[in-house]
Amino acid sequence: MSKFHVSQIETHVRALYELDNWNTDLDDVNNLSRLLALHSVHLVLGSSEGSQPLIEITDGAKDRGIDAIGIDSTAKLVVFVQSKWRQDGSGSMALGDVLKFLQGVKSLLGMRADDDLPHASEGTKTAVRDLLKTPGARIRLVTVTTAGDALASEVQEPILELLDQLNDLEGIEPLATHVHFAQADLFNSISEQARPAVDIELQMLDWGRASEPQKMYYGRVSAAEIAGWFRDYGVDLFAENIRVVIPRSDINDGILQTIRDDPERFAYYNNGITVLAEAIEIGPGGSLNRDVGFFKLSGASIVNGAQTVSTLGTVLRTEHEKNLGSAFILVRCIEVPKAEDELGRRITRFANTQNEVSSQDFAFLDQEQHRLVRELQVLGYEYLLRSAEQAKSKDSEKVIEVRQAAVALACASRNVNHSVIAKREVSRLFSEASVYRSLFNPNTDPLRLTRAVRVTASVDNLLDKIERERDGAEAGIAVHGRRVIAHLVMRKLGDSFLRDPESDLTPILGGLEEEVNGYVAAMVLAFPANAYPGNVFKNQTRVAALIRDAGLT
C-alpha cells in the first residue's frame, strides 16, 4: 500500500462527510482524522432502517483519545473510535495514543480510571449509559488509521486486557469486541464489497406459498438439513441478521435438550426460522405436489432463528446427531430482490422484535398472581399480569406490572443474589422455578409488594439524578448498582416494617437521598480497579465482596 491508496481514501471520506463535518479551525490532518473516525462508525454500524443512530465526533483538544462515538439502539451497539490519519501511510498506531483511548473508554463506562472525563456531550453520555442498561447491549472498540502496518503486539496487549475485563462474565455473549481498520481495510471498504454469497438448496415438506405482496414459501424442513447449512456456511448464513451467534444461553440449552429428549416435537416447541433470498426457484414438478418441494435460494440470509441454526450445527458429530433426522423446523423463505434492500431490513428488524413471548408472560397462568390481582385491588392498586395489558387507572402510581413487582420483590429478598439476578437477567426471576417461587408464593404479602415497588422506584429516581449529575465510577454504580442498593435499603427497613399496615413509608422515602448517596460513596471507595460496573453487579461473589469491603453488611 502507498500514498496513492491514502489519497483514494481521502477522496472517498471527503466526498461522504466533508460538507457537514469539516472544522475550519483545524488543519487538514486533524480534519481528515475526524472524517476517518466518522467513516469507521458507519463501517461498523452499516446502514440503518427506522431510527437513525446517534453519532458524535468527539475529536478535539480534550477528547481523551475517543474521536467518535456511535450508538445504534436498534442493533443495541455502542461504538468507540480512535482514529489516526497518516498522510504518508507509514507506521501504525502508537501505544500512548491507544492507552489514552482506553482510559477514556473506561471513564465513559463508569470504571475506576481517573477524574479527567472524555469530551462528549451530555446527550451522548446519557445515551451510552441508557443503552448499556439494555439486555443484549454490546460495545465495539475501533482503532482506525491510514497507516499500513498492523497493530504492534505491545499496542494490542492493553486492548486485549480491557476486553478481558469487560468480558469476564461466563455463559453470556461477549460484551465487547475490538476491530482495527488499517489502510488496506479502508481501501477495500471503498469498493463496498458484497457480503459472502450463500446459495441454499432445500427440501420442504407440507409447503405452502404466498405471492403478494412478496413471494414467500413456507413449510417443514429437516433439522439435519439445516444443521448442514451451518456446517457448510457458518456465520455467513447470518450476514443480514441483527446479531450472529450467542455462544451460550438458556435458549441454546433448550434447543439442545429438545433434540436430545423429544426431537419429534421440535417443530411444536421452536419458533422457526426466517430466510430472506434475492431469488427463490422451485424445482420441476414442485408446484404440482405440496407434500414435498425442492427449492433453491440465491443470496440467502437467515434473519431470524440464528440460535436455532447454529445450535443444530453443534449437534453434528455428537452422539445426538441421529436425532436430527427426527426433528423438523418451520421455515419461511421470503424473496427480496437486491433492489428492495430497505424491505429486507424492515423484515429483519420486525422478525426479531415482534410477537415475542417472554417467560414472564407465563405468570398469567399462576393462580398466586391472580390472588395478588384481587388483594392489590383491595389496597387500591391495579396489577397487570400481561406485558401488552393496558392500565385502566389514570394514576400511574397505582399501577403495578408483574415485571416491576418481580424486580422489587427480588430487591426486598433476604438473599442478595435475587437482586443480582434482577440486574443480570430479569427473565430468570420467572424462568427459574426456585427463584420464582421464592418471590411469588402463598406467603407473598400484597402490602409488602407495594412498598417494595415504592422503595425501588424511589431508589431509581435518586440514582437517576446521580447518573445525570456525576461521572466516572459514581455514575457507573448509579447505572448498574441500583438493584443492590435497593436491596440494602429494604434490608435496613426490614420485612416487619414493610408488612406492617401501621408503619409509615412516606417519611422514609422523603429522607432516602442521604442514605442512597452514602451507599454510592462507600461503594466507590471499595470498588475494584479496572472493573466494569455492569459486570460486577451481575456477579454474586463480587457483589458480596463489594458489600463487605464497603462496610455495608
N, C-alpha and C positions, 0 to 999 in steps of 0.2 A: 504494500500500500504506500501511498505517497501524498505529496502536497496536492496532486491532481484530485485525489479522492476527497481530500478535505475541502477543496474548492467546490466539488459537486455537492457535498453535504451542506456547505454554506449556502449555496444557491437554493437548495431544497428547503432548508429551515427558514431562510429569509422569505421565500415565496409564501410559505404557510403562515408565518407568525409575525413578520416584521412590522406590518402596518399597525397592529394594535398593541404591540409589546416592546417596541424599541424605545429606550430611555436616552434622550439626547444629552443627559448629564453624564453618561458613561461612555467609555471608549468602545471601539468596535469589539475587542476581545471579550470584555465583560458583557456586552450586549449579546454577543453570539453564545456565550456560556449560558445566559438566561434563556435564549431561544432553544438551546440544546436541552436544557432541563425540561422545558415545556414539551418539547418533542418526545422526550423519553416517557413522560407521563402518558401521552397519547399512545405511545407504542405499547405500554403495559395495559392501559385501560381499554384500548381499542375504541371502536365506535359505540355509542350509547343510544339506546332507544328509550323513549319515555323521559324520565327525569334526567337532567344533564348533570354530569359530575361537577363537583366543586374543585376548581384548580386555582392555586395561588402561586405566583412566582415570588419566592421569599429571598432571592439572591440580593445581597446588599452588604453594607459595612458590618452589620450585626447579625448576619444570617446564621452564625454558628455552624456553618458548613451545610445547612439544609438550603438548597437552592430552589426547590419547588415541592409542593405538596398537592397530591391529588386524592380526592375522596369520591368513591362511587358507591352510593348507598344501595343500589340495585345488586351489584356484584359483591357488596359487603367487603370492599377492599380499600385500604389506605396505602398510599404510595409516598415514600420519602425519597427525594432525589438529591444527589450531589453531582454536579457537572463541572468538567474542566475542558475548556477549549484550548487545544494545542494547534496553533496555526501551521506549524511545520510538520505536524503529525507524528512527532517522535516521542519516545518515552512512554510513561504511563501515569498513574495517579500516585501522589506522594503519601507516605504513611501519616504525616502530620495532618494533612487535609482530611483523610479518612477518619482519623481519631476525633477530629473536631466535629465531623459529621455525625459520628456515632454518639458522641456526647450530647449533641443537640437532640438526636432521636430519643435518647434516654430521658432527657428532661421533658420532652413533649409527652412521653408515655408515663410520666409520673414516677420514674425510677429515681433512686437517690443518686444524683450526679453532682451538680453544684447549683448555685443560685442564679447563674447567668443563663437566662432562658432564651430559646431560639426566637428569631424575629419572625413572627407570624401574626396575622390579625386575630382578634379575639373570636371572630366568627369561625375562622379556620380551626383554632384550638378547640373550640366547643364542638365543632363538627367531628373532629378526630375523636374526642372523648365519647361523644354520643354514639358514634359508630362502633367503637371498641367495647361499648356496653352490650352490643347486639350479639347474640349467639351466632357463631359461624363467621364472625368478622376476621379478616386476615390483614397482615402487614406485608408490604413488599418494599424492601430496601433496594434502591437503584443507584449504581455508580455508572456514570456515562462520561465518555471522553472521546475526542477525536484523535487521541494518541493511539498508536498502532500496537503497542506491546500489551500483553496480558498483565493482570494484577500480580505483583510480586507476592511470594508466599508470606513475607512479613506484613504485607498490607492486607492480605486475605485473613490472616490469623485473628485480628480483633473483630472482624466481621463475623467470622465463624463463632467466636466466643459469645458475641451478643445473640446470635441465632440460638446457641445452646441455652442461654439464659431465658430467652423468650419461648423456647420450645421444650421446656423441661417438664411438661406435664405428660405423663404416659397415657396412651389409649385414646388420644384425640388427634385430629388433623393438625399438623404443624401450624402454629400461629403466624410465623414469619418466615419469609424466604428472601433470597438475595439474587439479583441479576445484574450482570455487568455488560454494558454495551460499549464495545471498543470501536475503533474506526471501521473495521471490516463489517461488524454487525450493523452499524449505522448506514454504511454504503449499501449493504444488501437490503436494508429496510426500504430504501428509496424505490426499489423496483416493486415493492409490495407483493412479494411472492405469495402465491395462493397457499392455503392450508393443505396438508397432505391429502391426496385423493384417496378416498375409500369407496370401493365398489363392492356391494354385498349381494350375493345370491342366496335366496332363502326359499324354503318350502313352508307354506302357511296352510293350516287346516281350518275347516269351517269358516272360510273367509267371506268377508263382505266388502262392499265398496260404496263410495260416495263420489259424485262427480262435480258438484257445485257447493261452495264457490271454488274449492280446491279439490284436486284429485286425491282421494285417500282410500287406502286399503287397510283392513284390519282382520285379525284372526289369531289363532293359536300357533305358536312356534316352539319347537322343541328346545328345552334348556341346554341340551347337548350342542345343538347348532349355535345357540347364542354364546355359549362358552367358547366355541371355536372362533367366533368373531374376535373375542378379546385375545385369544391366543395368537391370531393372525395379525391383528392391527393394533392391539394395545390401546394406549390413551389417544391415539389418532382418531379413534371412534368418537371421542367427545370434544372434537375441535370447536364446536359451537355451543357446548354446554357452559352454564354459568359457573360450574365448578367441575373438577375432574374426579378424583377418587379420594374418599376418606379412608385412610389406612385401616383404622379400627373403629367400630361404632356399634351401638346396640342394634341398628338396622342390619348391618352386615352379619352380626351374630345370629339374628333372627332368620335371615335368609339361609345361612348355613344349617341351622337347626332344622328348618323345614325340608331342605334337601336330604338331610340325614335321616329324619324321622318320618316324614309324611310327604314324599315327593309328588304323589298322585294328586294332592290337593294344593299344590303350589300356586296354581292359577287363581284359586279362591282367596289365598292369603296375600298375594302380591298385587301391587297397584299397576303393574305392567310397564311397558317401555314405549316411548315415542321416538320415532326416527324421521328426520327430515331428509329428503333427497332431491337433488336437482332434476332428476328424471327417474320415472318408475316404468318399467316394462313388464308385462305379464307374458308368461311363456305360452307357446302354441297350445290351443285347446283349453287353456285355463279358464277362459270365460264361459265355457260350456259346463263346467263342473265346479261347484262351490265347495265340494268336500276337500279337495286338495288343489292348491295353486302354486305355481312356481314364478318367482318374481326376481327381477334384477333392479337394484337400487344404485344409481350412479351418483357420485358425490354425496355419499350418505354421512350423516352425523346423528348420534344419539343425544337428544336434548333433554330427555327425562328418563331416568332409570339407570344412570351411570353406576350406582352402587349395586344394583341387581346384576348388571352385565359383568362388572369387574369381580364381584364375589363369586359368580358362577365360574368365571375363568380360573379362580384359585382352586376350584374343586377338581380340575383336571389333574391327572396323575396322582390322585389321592385314593384312599380306599372307598370313597363315596362317589367316585366318577360314574360308576354303573347306574347310580340313581338318577343321573341327569336324563337318561333316556325315558324315565317315567314321568318327568316333570315338563309342564308346558307353561308358557308365559303369554299373556295377552299383549299383542304388539299392534301398534297402529303406525302406518307409514304414510307420510304426507308429502306430496310433490310440491316443492317450492323452487321454481326456476331461479337461476342465478340473478336475474334482473329484479327479482322480488325479495331481496335480502332483508328489507325492512319488515316484511311479513314474517320471515323466518325468525327475526329477533323477537317479534311480539309473541309468536308461538312459544319460543324458548322461555321467555320471561313468564308468561302466564301458566305454562305447563308446570313450572316449578313453584308457583305461588298460589294457585287456586285449588280449591277442593281438598285442602289438607285436613285430615282427621288426626288430631293430636291425642296423646294419651289422656290429657285432662278431659276430653270430651266424654270419655267412658265413665267419668264420675257421675254422669247423669243417671247411670244405671244403679247407683249405690243408694239404698234406702236411707242410710245415715245422712246423706246430702239432702234428701227430701225432708227429713226431720228438721234439719237446720233451716231449711226454707221456711217451715212453719214457725219454728221458735224465734227465728230472727224477725219474722213479720210481726210477732207479738211485741218485740223490742223496737219496732218502727223501722226496720231495715228491709230492703229488697235484696234478695240473694239470687244471683244469676248463675245458673249451672252450665249453660251452653255458651260457647265462645261467640256465636253470632246473635245471641239474645239481646234484644233492645230493652232498656230500662223503662219502666212506666213512671217512676218517680222523677220529679223535676229537681229534686235536691240531690246532687251528686254525692254529697257526704253521707247520704242514707242508702247508697247503693254499694253492694259488695259483690265482686266477681269471685268465682271459685278459685281462680289462679291467684288472685290477690289474697284470698283467705289462706291458701296453702303456704304462700311465702311468709305471711305474718305469723302463722302458727309454727312454721319451721324456725323462725327467729325467736319465738317465745319458748321454744322447746328447751328443756334442761340440757339436751345434747347439742353442743355447739356444732357438731357435724351436720345437723339438719340445716343450719344456716349456711354452711359451706355448700351443701347440695343445692340450696336455693340460689346461690351465686353461680355455681358451676353449670348446673343443668336443671332448670325448673321442672322439666318433664319427668325427671326421676322422682319428684315428690308424688307423682301419680303412678308411674310405671313400676316402681319397686314396692311390692306389696307390704313389706315390713315397715318401710318409711311411711307409706300412705296410711296404714292402719294406726301408726303412732300419732298421726295428726288428726285423722277423721275416724272416730270410733264412738261407741255409745256414751263415752265419758266426755266427749268434746262439748265444752260449755259454750253456749252462744254468746254470753256476755264477755267471757274471756276472749273469744274470737273477735268481737267488735273492738275491744280495747287493744288487742294486738294489732289490728288493722290501723287504728288511730295512731298508735305509737310508731309503727313502721312508716306511715305516711309523714308524720312529723319529723322523724329522723331523716327521711329522704329530703324533705324541704330544707332542713338545716344544712345537710351535706351538699345539696344543690347550690346553696349560697356560697359555701366554702369552695366548691368547684369553680364557680364563676369568678370569685374574687382572688383566688390564690393559684399558685402554680407548683410545679415540681412534685415532690413526694406528698405534700398535703393534698393537692388536687388528685393525685393518683389514689390515695387512700379514700378520699371522699367519693371517688367514682366507684371503686371496686370493693371497698370495705364496709359498705353500708349495711349489708345483711348481718355481719358480725357485730357491728356497733349497735344495731337494733337489738340483737341478742343480749349484749351486755346491759343495755338499758332495761330490758324487761326482766332479766335475771335479778337485777338490783331491786326492781319493784316487787318481784315475787308473784307466784301464782295466786296466793291467797288474796293479794291486793287486786289482781286482775279479775278475780271471780266475785269479789265482794260487792254487792249492789250498793252498799253504804259508802264505799270509798269514792273519792272524787278525783278523777283523772285530769280534769281541766287545768288546775293549777300546776300539776306535774308537767304537763306539756308546755305550759307557759314559761316554766323555768328550765327547760331542757337544753337550751343553747349552750350554757356554760358546761354542762356535763358532756355534751357531744364534742365540743371543742377540746375538752380535756382528754377525751379518748383519742382524738386525732393527733394531738400534740404528743401524747405518750407513745403512740404507735410510730410516729415519725422518728423519734429518738431511738426506738428499738428496731426499726425496720432494717432488714438485711441489705447491705450494699449490693448494687448491681442486680437487684431482684425486681422483676416486673410485677407490680401490684396485682394485675389481672390474674397472674398465676399463683401468687402467694395465697390469695383469698379463695382459691379453688382447691387448695390442698389442706387436708385436715391436720396433718402433722405440723405444717408450717404455721397454720393459724393458732394451734395450741401453743407452739413455741413463741409466737409473737405476743399472744396474750400474757404468757408467763414473763417474757423478757420486759414487757411494758409495765409489769406490775399491776395487771388488771384482773388477776384471778381472785 
